[in-house]
């Protein structure tokens, strides 16, 4: 049987080596189920405390545990890797917000809320990012797909659950503060169905 210090070092190595969050169940497999979930949680808490005060922190997300750089160091890291993450249009962000707050929703639901057609490119952009997925089909004519956010969405936003999303009113205020897109950035008009 491993002592707690050895077990923590094994957990630390596994988390530092992983590019994705590691679930409690996966961590238990490291020890062939010799260590219970409560002991693992205690060791993870100790490990989190040991890393406090450093540039890296241990966090618990929807997908499990991971080490990540503290937000205050991000501007410095961006100097090493000046590539900017993809920027999404207002239409993409509005669609994502609708899915996150109203899920599961169909494309028609999104169009009713936004008041405009939702292009296939918007749905594709969110699916290719891994933020949304089809979770079923509505039992109505045409059986439209129902979309919901994914665990990757929560992990990328640093959330454990959807309950940690900011209040919808705060999101609406943020969207109102952004300048409207220029005509070159605006979505192409959708042809009218005839």
C-alpha positions as CSV (number, residue, x, y, z in Angstrom):
1,X,0.0,0.0,0.0
2,X,1.3,3.4,-0.9
3,X,1.7,6.1,1.7
4,X,-0.2,9.4,1.1
5,X,2.9,11.3,-0.1
6,X,3.6,8.7,-2.8
7,X,-0.1,8.6,-3.8
8,X,-0.1,12.5,-4.1
9,X,3.0,12.4,-6.3
10,X,1.4,9.8,-8.6
11,X,-1.8,11.9,-8.9
12,X,0.3,15.0,-9.5
13,X,2.3,13.3,-12.3
14,X,-0.9,11.9,-13.9
15,X,-2.6,15.4,-13.9
16,X,0.5,17.2,-15.2
17,X,0.9,14.7,-18.0
18,X,-2.7,14.8,-19.1
19,X,-4.0,17.4,-21.6
20,X,-7.6,16.9,-20.5
21,X,-9.2,17.0,-17.1
22,X,-9.0,13.6,-15.3
23,X,-12.1,12.3,-13.5
24,X,-12.1,10.8,-10.0
25,X,-12.9,7.4,-11.6
26,X,-9.8,7.6,-13.8
27,X,-7.6,8.6,-10.9
28,X,-8.9,5.6,-8.9
29,X,-7.7,3.4,-11.7
30,X,-4.1,4.6,-11.1
31,X,-4.3,2.7,-7.8
32,X,-6.3,-0.3,-9.0
33,X,-9.1,0.8,-6.7
34,X,-6.9,0.5,-3.6
35,X,-7.7,4.1,-2.7
36,X,-11.3,5.2,-2.2
37,X,-13.0,8.3,-3.6
38,X,-13.0,10.1,-0.2
39,X,-9.3,9.5,0.2
40,X,-8.7,10.7,-3.4
41,X,-10.7,13.9,-2.7
42,X,-8.7,14.5,0.4
43,X,-5.4,14.0,-1.4
44,X,-6.5,16.3,-4.2
45,X,-7.4,18.9,-1.7
46,X,-4.0,18.6,-0.1
47,X,-2.3,18.8,-3.5
48,X,-4.4,21.9,-4.4
49,X,-3.2,23.5,-1.1
50,X,0.4,22.6,-1.9
51,X,0.2,24.4,-5.3
52,X,-1.5,27.5,-3.9
53,X,0.7,30.6,-4.2
54,X,2.2,29.3,-7.5
55,X,1.5,30.3,-11.0
56,X,-0.3,27.0,-11.6
57,X,-3.4,25.9,-9.8
58,X,-5.3,22.6,-9.4
59,X,-8.9,23.0,-10.3
60,X,-12.0,20.7,-10.4
61,X,-14.1,21.1,-13.6
62,X,-17.0,19.2,-15.1
63,X,-14.6,16.7,-16.7
64,X,-12.5,16.2,-13.6
65,X,-9.3,17.7,-12.2
66,X,-6.6,19.5,-14.1
67,X,-3.7,21.9,-13.5
68,X,-4.0,25.2,-15.3
69,X,-2.2,28.5,-15.3
70,X,-3.7,31.2,-13.1
71,X,-5.6,33.8,-15.1
72,X,-3.3,36.7,-14.0
73,X,-0.4,35.1,-15.9
74,X,-2.3,34.8,-19.2
75,X,-1.0,38.2,-20.7
76,X,2.6,37.0,-20.2
77,X,2.0,33.6,-21.8
78,X,0.3,35.3,-24.8
79,X,3.6,37.0,-25.5
80,X,5.2,33.5,-26.0
81,X,2.3,32.3,-28.2
82,X,0.9,35.3,-29.9
83,X,-1.7,33.2,-31.8
84,X,-5.1,34.4,-30.8
85,X,-7.9,32.0,-30.1
86,X,-10.7,32.0,-32.7
87,X,-13.0,34.9,-32.5
88,X,-16.7,34.1,-32.9
89,X,-19.3,36.4,-34.4
90,X,-22.1,37.8,-32.3
91,X,-24.5,35.4,-34.0
92,X,-22.4,32.4,-32.9
93,X,-22.2,33.7,-29.3
94,X,-25.9,34.5,-29.1
95,X,-26.7,31.0,-30.4
96,X,-24.3,29.4,-27.9
97,X,-25.9,31.4,-25.1
98,X,-29.4,30.3,-26.1
99,X,-28.3,26.7,-26.2
100,X,-26.5,27.0,-22.8
101,X,-29.4,28.6,-21.0
102,X,-32.4,26.9,-22.7
103,X,-31.1,23.5,-23.6
104,X,-32.1,21.2,-25.1
105,X,-33.3,23.4,-28.0
106,X,-33.9,22.9,-31.7
107,X,-32.7,25.1,-34.5
108,X,-36.2,26.4,-34.8
109,X,-36.3,27.3,-31.1
110,X,-33.0,29.3,-31.5
111,X,-34.5,31.1,-34.6
112,X,-37.6,32.0,-32.7
113,X,-35.6,33.5,-29.8
114,X,-33.1,35.3,-32.0
115,X,-35.7,36.4,-34.6
116,X,-33.4,35.4,-37.5
117,X,-32.4,32.3,-39.4
118,X,-29.6,30.3,-37.9
119,X,-27.1,29.3,-40.6
120,X,-25.6,25.9,-40.8
121,X,-22.2,27.4,-40.4
122,X,-23.1,28.7,-36.9
123,X,-24.1,25.2,-35.7
124,X,-21.1,23.7,-37.4
125,X,-18.7,26.2,-35.7
126,X,-20.1,25.2,-32.3
127,X,-20.1,21.5,-33.0
128,X,-16.5,21.5,-34.4
129,X,-15.3,23.4,-31.3
130,X,-16.9,20.6,-29.3
131,X,-19.2,23.0,-27.4
132,X,-22.6,21.6,-28.5
133,X,-23.9,18.3,-29.6
134,X,-27.2,16.7,-30.7
135,X,-28.7,15.1,-27.6
136,X,-31.9,13.8,-29.2
137,X,-34.8,14.7,-31.5
138,X,-38.1,16.4,-30.8
139,X,-41.1,14.2,-31.3
140,X,-42.7,16.5,-33.8
141,X,-43.0,16.4,-37.6
142,X,-39.5,16.4,-39.2
143,X,-38.0,15.3,-35.8
144,X,-35.7,18.3,-35.4
145,X,-32.4,17.8,-33.7
146,X,-32.1,19.0,-30.1
147,X,-28.9,20.7,-29.1
148,X,-27.2,21.0,-25.7
149,X,-23.8,22.0,-24.5
150,X,-21.1,19.5,-23.8
151,X,-18.6,18.7,-21.0
152,X,-15.9,20.3,-23.2
153,X,-17.9,23.5,-23.1
154,X,-17.9,23.5,-19.3
155,X,-14.2,22.6,-19.2
156,X,-13.2,25.3,-21.6
157,X,-15.2,27.9,-19.6
158,X,-13.7,26.5,-16.3
159,X,-17.0,25.4,-14.9
160,X,-18.1,22.3,-13.0
161,X,-21.8,22.7,-14.0
162,X,-24.2,24.9,-15.9
163,X,-25.4,26.4,-12.5
164,X,-22.1,28.3,-12.5
165,X,-23.0,30.2,-15.6
166,X,-23.5,33.9,-14.9
167,X,-27.1,35.2,-14.7
168,X,-28.8,35.6,-18.1
169,X,-29.3,39.3,-17.5
170,X,-25.5,39.7,-17.1
171,X,-24.9,38.0,-20.4
172,X,-27.5,40.1,-22.1
173,X,-25.9,43.3,-20.8
174,X,-22.5,42.1,-22.1
175,X,-23.9,41.5,-25.5
176,X,-25.6,44.9,-25.5
177,X,-22.2,46.6,-24.7
178,X,-20.5,45.0,-27.8
179,X,-20.6,47.2,-30.9
180,X,-22.8,45.9,-33.7
181,X,-20.8,44.0,-36.4
182,X,-19.7,46.0,-39.4
183,X,-21.5,45.2,-42.7
184,X,-18.5,43.1,-43.8
185,X,-18.8,41.0,-40.6
186,X,-22.5,40.6,-40.7
187,X,-24.0,37.2,-41.6
188,X,-25.0,36.8,-45.2
189,X,-28.7,37.1,-45.8
190,X,-30.5,33.8,-46.0
191,X,-32.6,33.3,-49.1
192,X,-36.3,33.3,-48.4
193,X,-38.0,30.0,-48.5
194,X,-40.4,29.9,-51.3
